Amino acid sequence: MSLSDTMTRWRYRAVPDHLVGEILTKRWVDNAIPMLILLAVLAVFGSLIPDFFGSASVTNLARQWGEFGLIVIALMIVMVAGGIDLSVGSTFALGNIVALALISVAEWSVPAVVATTVMCGAAVGLVNGLLVGYLRLRAFLTTLVTLIIVRAIVDMLLLKYSVSIAAAFPDSDLWYFFGEGFLLGAPFSVVVIVTIAVIIHLVLSRSRAGWHILAVGGSRRSAHNVGIPVRRVICSTYVVSGILASLAGVLFASRLGGAGADTGIGLEIAALTAAVLGGNSLGGGRGSAAKAVIGSITVMIIVNSLVRLGVTSGANSLLLGIVLLAAVAIDVRWLKNRHKVLSKVYVSPTYADLPPAPPTSGASPYALNDRLRPVELIGLGRIDGPEDVILDDDDNIYVGDRTGDIVRFFAPDYKRQEVFAHTGGRPLGMAFAKDGSLLVCIGGMGLYRVTMDRRIERLTDETNRSWLSIIDDSRLRLADDLDIALDGRVFFSEATIRYEMHDWPVDCLESRGNGRIVCFDPNTGSTRTVLKNLVFPNGICMTHDGQSFLFAETWGCRISRYWFDGPKKGTVEPVISDLPGYPDNINRASDGTYWVALVGMRTPSVDLAMKMPGFRKRMARRIAPDEWLYPNINTGCVIRFDENGRIIETLWDFGGENHPMITSMREHKGHLYIGGIFNNRIGKLKLDGMDESWTGQTSYWGRT
Amino acid sequence: MIAALARTLDNLLGRGEAAVTVPALDGAMRPNRRLDEAGTKLPLENVDCIAVSAGLVHASAGDHIHRLSPAKQWEATYGCGAPITAMAAVEGGLAAALATGEIVIFGGAFDGRRYDPGLACITAMVAGGGRLYVASGSATNGADDWQRDLMERNASGSVRHIDLESGEGSTLADGLAWPAGLALAGDRLIASEAWRHRLLGLPVDGGPAEVLAADLPAYPGRISATAGGYWLAGFAPRSQLVEFVLREPAYRRRMLAEVPQPFWVAPTLRSGRSFYEPLQGGGVKHLGLLKPWAPTMSAGLCVRFDEGLRPQSSLHSRADGATHGITSVIEHDGHVFAASRGDGVVVALHAMGEAA
């Protein structure tokens, strides 16, 4: 290996490129930019303002943030549902004056004050909600009007009560605790907002009500069409918004104890800036409590720090406006370009050096021949893509096809066929269980059982999620081939966890260990991943010792053996590590050896490309998939080998007249049955010198 | 500096020069199967160049010039002792360029004359006005090494003229990217510049070249003049993958060094003979069939141009066809003769309708 190859290999080992794309598929990545902005703001003002991180400064800031954050969350909820609530500032002021009037002038008890104030807020929200939700007025204008009206009410209340409020001095420790107390070492208002943020987060992400809100914001019409009560949902978001805004007013009242004409003025702009800066979409459907929290902290720090730096109040608003404008611009660009970036970076090929391919001429055990020429064709033109072929005790043939059917051809002449079962996915590897039912790996669905009376039962469609995997790898995307151990455990391969079935060429382009082998235990009903990071694991076949199986890694061009029981439990040993092509299904032969299908042959140009990941990555970006350099899957062969990896014979159809690509073969009563995933026929080849009574079922289960 | 920067940026983003685009086969170039459906097929192994002399069709193949007998059989007529790389009709005889660099005249007024213009890669010739015009594909590679020349992105070809009487000559144009075809149009020479996919007009007495047709969908090869226009043989199709590989110097360098030539990712005269050759996504056989639209490294294409070098019609053999690698096309006696070097056959079809 040359120096540059070694360097390339280490480069691709050290840097997990594929994680970038996987992170971009996550919804929480929307928070990345707001988080960066927050960190930048912290860094700038932290260095500009002396003692910025001092405990007094932080406590003071946190207490104010508790109130401001509540208002941002209030606005966020309305925005997520596709609306906007400009009246939050006025409602906040209303909450402030009502709470102060009740506690100081009316001298109510604290719980009664809080409850009544919140009711007031809810009432304002309800007015908004009725107008916007049920009467379907424009949210912007409606809440603008509410803003003015509520502000007018506040001014009237101020006129009436401000003097008496200033004179009174409420006699309640609990009241002052709201504004000045600490709970668990944090200011009370911070505890309130953290609690509410967690609740809102859980509601939005985990509950039916939250999903309804997101759905309405995402597409009002679709939400209506699926039966969501759109009007009620919208109305309720305004009510929640009013409640939260007035609650913030209560906290503010307790902290400052004074009513002023400027309370809450311009607050809606600051809150809107915070919500958008956090990444909550103005168009609705995208938002979370975390985004509101990040945005509110950022804006809080900016506003406060500017005041502390002595910036005049006009410049302060100007700066806030600019931040809002920038946030809106970033929001739009991000939404528009995220999937483009994702499609560019998701495919991330890695360095894959294969051992030199053995020759296919001369004295090589892989030497070319025409031994597959005399095949007898079954179902020519009447079957689309038989990936795997299997025969039952009565010699009937079962194959899966592209349309999701399992088709049965009737013995003895196989002229007659019927749809045995319709699965809805892509049936791939098959095996007969001890009880005679047919176990099938269905691409896109998982592991299924089809009983002889045609009942289709799901065995498993998920496995344990890996802790360190970024994408959720618990669902089975591409269950490929299976085999059954003597105790009934089913071992099956999942070719790749990064792509769906029809994207298999992309996985080849990557040639990373994206696949795994999973075990389903019918005795406990559990599914566990047993082997990870395999390069497109494909065929699986139990060996005769009952403790291990052979498995093929297609893009790795190798066959290995894994022990699941016995003294060597858990170990993997190579059996053949330098195949001249890409192995697919493995099945037992009658004399204790094994058949493996090579779906295609290695080509020097692809082998070279495998050592040049950057080349493959650019190819994936620049040219159409139909133009990509593929492994040559237009020519395949069947190989027989033993447990030591010795090649016994190779069967070719050179020229590819009947079987250009071969994905499976099954020996049954002295004949070999051949299938191919892109082919339209099943081949039947008479084998010389093989046991004419041998069948797979007798070999596995000892039945006749 | 700015150009280099722009190129780097283009390369990063896949724009400009790095955008891998190939013109679509449309309009006059719309695909058909007419080459495969030709009525007359005249197998001749390794056939390369066709010329008409003394009213008979001659074809070069390997070391020999063959004559098409009235019974539609090939008869070996002249042996040259070295592979023939180009052939042209000259004053009642035939000029044959050999891989050794020599040009030999058989028959006609200059029978037996030999010229040595000092070019080892003669790809095309045309005679007129007492002169022989000679195109040399490359200064470093032989005529059979055209794939290497393309992959090396060379532009070292030239066009010369030789005075038939005196043997004197001079260079008309150089720095060309594999000139592969020549035709005379009055005082102008039409030359195909294969690696730049275009046709050039060169004044026969020297002077700046003019681009007559650009961005052809195939690598243009030999040209022959015919009544009211020209026939162009496109000896290999352009493909996105090859255009992409041409923009990948590291891969190309290693491919030239490590991969055997028949298995390169490069256009060829005949592909699909070995499973070690590169396969592209669309070339995967489905239901036992290779799709005709499959991307391919070889195909058959002849284009009929009018006198203004506007394409009029075309003859195709697509990915699944059997008339690939057309190296020469000529119209004679109401028939179009196309030499498919990739499949070792000369096909002849009625020229009716081609002049439209």
Chai-1 contact restraints between the chains, C-beta under 6 A:
chainA,res_idxA,chainB,res_idxB,connection_type,confidence,min_distance_angstrom,max_distance_angstrom,comment,restraint_id
A,M601,B,F275,contact,1.0,0.0,6.0,A-B,restraint_1
A,T603,B,Y276,contact,1.0,0.0,6.0,A-B,restraint_2
A,T603,B,P278,contact,1.0,0.0,6.0,A-B,restraint_3
A,P604,B,V259,contact,1.0,0.0,6.0,A-B,restraint_4
A,P604,B,F263,contact,1.0,0.0,6.0,A-B,restraint_5
A,S605,B,V259,contact,1.0,0.0,6.0,A-B,restraint_6
A,S605,B,V265,contact,1.0,0.0,6.0,A-B,restraint_7
A,S605,B,P278,contact,1.0,0.0,6.0,A-B,restraint_8
A,L608,B,R254,contact,1.0,0.0,6.0,A-B,restraint_9
A,M612,B,Y251,contact,1.0,0.0,6.0,A-B,restraint_10
A,F615,B,E248,contact,1.0,0.0,6.0,A-B,restraint_11
A,F615,B,Y251,contact,1.0,0.0,6.0,A-B,restraint_12
A,R622,B,G14,contact,1.0,0.0,6.0,A-B,restraint_13
A,R622,B,V20,contact,1.0,0.0,6.0,A-B,restraint_14
A,R622,B,F244,contact,1.0,0.0,6.0,A-B,restraint_15
A,I623,B,V20,contact,1.0,0.0,6.0,A-B,restraint_16
A,I623,B,Q240,contact,1.0,0.0,6.0,A-B,restraint_17
A,I623,B,F244,contact,1.0,0.0,6.0,A-B,restraint_18
A,P625,B,G281,contact,1.0,0.0,6.0,A-B,restraint_19
A,D626,B,G281,contact,1.0,0.0,6.0,A-B,restraint_20
A,D626,B,G282,contact,1.0,0.0,6.0,A-B,restraint_21
A,E627,B,Q240,contact,1.0,0.0,6.0,A-B,restraint_22
A,E627,B,L241,contact,1.0,0.0,6.0,A-B,restraint_23
A,E627,B,Q280,contact,1.0,0.0,6.0,A-B,restraint_24
A,E627,B,P295,contact,1.0,0.0,6.0,A-B,restraint_25
A,W628,B,G281,contact,1.0,0.0,6.0,A-B,restraint_26
A,L629,B,P278,contact,1.0,0.0,6.0,A-B,restraint_27
A,Y630,B,L279,contact,1.0,0.0,6.0,A-B,restraint_28
A,Y630,B,G281,contact,1.0,0.0,6.0,A-B,restraint_29
A,N632,B,F275,contact,1.0,0.0,6.0,A-B,restraint_30
A,N632,B,L279,contact,1.0,0.0,6.0,A-B,restraint_31
A,I633,B,V284,contact,1.0,0.0,6.0,A-B,restraint_32
A,N634,B,L279,contact,1.0,0.0,6.0,A-B,restraint_33
A,N634,B,K285,contact,1.0,0.0,6.0,A-B,restraint_34
A,T635,B,F275,contact,1.0,0.0,6.0,A-B,restraint_35
A,P660,B,K285,contact,1.0,0.0,6.0,A-B,restraint_36
A,F678,B,H286,contact,1.0,0.0,6.0,A-B,restraint_37
A,N680,B,L287,contact,1.0,0.0,6.0,A-B,restraint_38
A,N680,B,G288,contact,1.0,0.0,6.0,A-B,restraint_39
